């Protein structure tokens, strides 16, 4: 055997290279900040500059976590700031409530910074502002001191939408969901009143500072009881509301209460390897969903018994025949636009992004309608494919508008949430115990599992769509900059 052949054989048989920390360039390769490592990275940074850059990076990450960003977005932004500031040897650790960044100055000196996030509220306007700040810093448009000053201004800024606007948007979102699944205009108005009633109860209970599990359970119970009250008035002949309308109202309220963003963040964290953070978010989702299910189930059990006592002609089995494909096409279009725009308001996004988010919601609903109504694709598969389209188009659109993709993708995906399926499953579960109709416990469990599959399809589909769109990041960023010029 020749020397060359022996070398080739040895190369084929040798093990893989030793495991090393991931360079910042590899960490940023699928992000809009993939060009962050420039000539400044090669310069030797003094300890004071390292501390200043690290402080800016962790404060940016802290604000993003408090505003509802997922672990991948936080790590990417922190890494981009560190790289642009000249720090090449950096370790980043993120959990659900803390951010730790470690930067080495030389072989004997290192700097570590820790931030703890004890509470969070969705504030997409701040996430957009942070995205613009990081983009400007990475591209050299502002220096370290200017970036720190802008970050202080972002923290001190008021939230874009007042509380009354968020409450109104939540009510409109629930009514639009009801319209999308077949409700009349009058039923949509009743759905608005029901959500406003739930908001009033939540304001009364606000001083108690209830955890999400209990607040979701109370809100779901109140929404179910109020929807039944409207149905009872209809059964007495005082109001044109029937049993199907009752189902539509409760389904709209369920969508308004579902932890859609937390579910998407949890799945995204797990997919990208943030196991601890993803597990924490998944547990939070499970608790929130459990509270929601308990609230609706208790409300349904109570109202079904009241219905039997009052000898009303209730919804069984017509509720079990309801499908999301029964609404008219114009109702689905209007509902999708309203859900997208109102979802953006509830997430506290910027005003200029409301209409694009509504359009993206319409795209997702249109794809879902074609797959289910025309091609007769199953609900889970169709929702997953529609979510991929939403994730792909949302990332391209958001970067074109100078915003992170989640700001558009998350509110737009609200129109895909399975509110009616959850209601049907719960009705099947509790209806049998109330001896109303011939229902099946096993069917209820199967329906709820199918709804869980739809939720998972939305979260994984939007993430996959964003991955597919990542090669267009630079093109969209350059196009936005040329348009500004």
JOZIGI-V760159 format. One record per backbone hydrogen bond with DSSP energy under -1.0 kcal/mol. CO is the residue of the C=O (numbers start at 1). NH is the residue of the N-H. If there is no record, write none. Layout:
# JOZIGI-V760159
CO & NH
CO & NH
This chain:
# JOZIGI-V760159
2 & 6
3 & 7
4 & 8
5 & 9
6 & 10
7 & 11
8 & 12
9 & 13
10 & 14
23 & 27
24 & 28
26 & 29
28 & 31
31 & 34
33 & 36
36 & 38
38 & 41
39 & 42
40 & 43
46 & 50
47 & 51
48 & 52
49 & 53
50 & 54
51 & 55
52 & 56
53 & 57
54 & 58
55 & 59
56 & 60
57 & 61
58 & 62
59 & 63
60 & 64
61 & 65
62 & 66
63 & 67
64 & 69
65 & 68
66 & 121
67 & 123
70 & 74
71 & 75
72 & 76
73 & 77
74 & 78
75 & 79
76 & 80
77 & 81
78 & 82
79 & 83
80 & 84
81 & 85
82 & 87
83 & 86
89 & 104
91 & 102
93 & 100
97 & 117
98 & 95
99 & 115
100 & 93
101 & 113
102 & 91
103 & 111
109 & 105
109 & 106
111 & 103
113 & 101
115 & 99
123 & 127
124 & 128
125 & 129
126 & 130
127 & 131
128 & 132
129 & 133
130 & 134
131 & 135
132 & 136
133 & 137
134 & 138
135 & 139
136 & 141
137 & 140
143 & 147
144 & 148
145 & 149
146 & 150
147 & 151
148 & 152
149 & 153
150 & 154
151 & 155
152 & 156
153 & 157
162 & 166
163 & 167
164 & 168
165 & 169
166 & 170
167 & 171
168 & 172
169 & 173
170 & 174
171 & 175
172 & 176
173 & 177
174 & 178
175 & 179
176 & 180
177 & 181
178 & 183
179 & 182
184 & 188
185 & 189
186 & 190
187 & 191
188 & 192
189 & 193
190 & 194
191 & 195
192 & 196
193 & 197
194 & 198
195 & 199
196 & 200
197 & 201
198 & 202
199 & 203
200 & 204
201 & 205
205 & 208
206 & 209
211 & 215
212 & 216
213 & 217
214 & 218
215 & 219
216 & 220
217 & 221
218 & 222
219 & 223
220 & 224
221 & 225
222 & 226
223 & 227
224 & 228
225 & 229
226 & 230
227 & 231
228 & 232
229 & 233
230 & 234
231 & 235
232 & 236
233 & 238
234 & 237
239 & 241
242 & 246
243 & 247
244 & 248
245 & 249
246 & 250
247 & 251
248 & 252
249 & 253
250 & 254
251 & 255
252 & 256
253 & 257
254 & 258
258 & 260
259 & 263
260 & 264
261 & 265
262 & 266
263 & 267
264 & 268
265 & 269
266 & 270
267 & 271
268 & 272
269 & 274
270 & 273
273 & 275
274 & 278
275 & 279
276 & 280
277 & 281
278 & 282
279 & 283
280 & 284
281 & 285
282 & 286
283 & 287
284 & 288
285 & 289
286 & 290
287 & 291
288 & 292
289 & 293
290 & 294
291 & 295
292 & 296
293 & 297
294 & 298
295 & 299
296 & 300
297 & 301
298 & 302
299 & 303
300 & 304
301 & 305
302 & 306
303 & 307
304 & 308
305 & 309
306 & 310
307 & 312
312 & 314
315 & 318
315 & 319
318 & 321
319 & 322
323 & 326
328 & 332
329 & 333
330 & 334
331 & 335
332 & 336
333 & 337
334 & 338
335 & 339
336 & 340
337 & 341
338 & 342
339 & 343
340 & 344
341 & 345
342 & 346
343 & 347
344 & 349
345 & 348
347 & 124
348 & 125
350 & 353
351 & 354
353 & 357
354 & 358
355 & 359
356 & 360
357 & 361
358 & 362
359 & 363
360 & 364
361 & 365
362 & 366
363 & 367
364 & 368
365 & 369
366 & 370
367 & 371
368 & 372
369 & 373
370 & 374
370 & 375
371 & 377
378 & 382
379 & 383
380 & 384
381 & 385
382 & 386
383 & 387
384 & 388
385 & 389
386 & 390
387 & 391
388 & 392
389 & 393
390 & 394
391 & 395
392 & 396
393 & 397
394 & 398
395 & 399
396 & 400
397 & 401
398 & 403
399 & 402
404 & 407
405 & 408
405 & 409
406 & 410
408 & 412
409 & 413
411 & 414
413 & 416
414 & 417
417 & 419
418 & 422
419 & 423
420 & 424
421 & 425
422 & 426
423 & 427
424 & 428
425 & 429
426 & 430
427 & 431
430 & 434
431 & 436
432 & 435
440 & 444
441 & 445
442 & 446
443 & 447
444 & 448
445 & 449
446 & 450
447 & 451
448 & 452
449 & 453
450 & 454
451 & 455
452 & 456
453 & 457
454 & 458
455 & 459
456 & 460
457 & 461
458 & 462
459 & 463
460 & 464
461 & 465
462 & 466
463 & 467
464 & 468
465 & 469
469 & 472
470 & 473
472 & 476
473 & 477
474 & 478
475 & 479
476 & 480
477 & 481
478 & 482
479 & 483
480 & 484
481 & 485
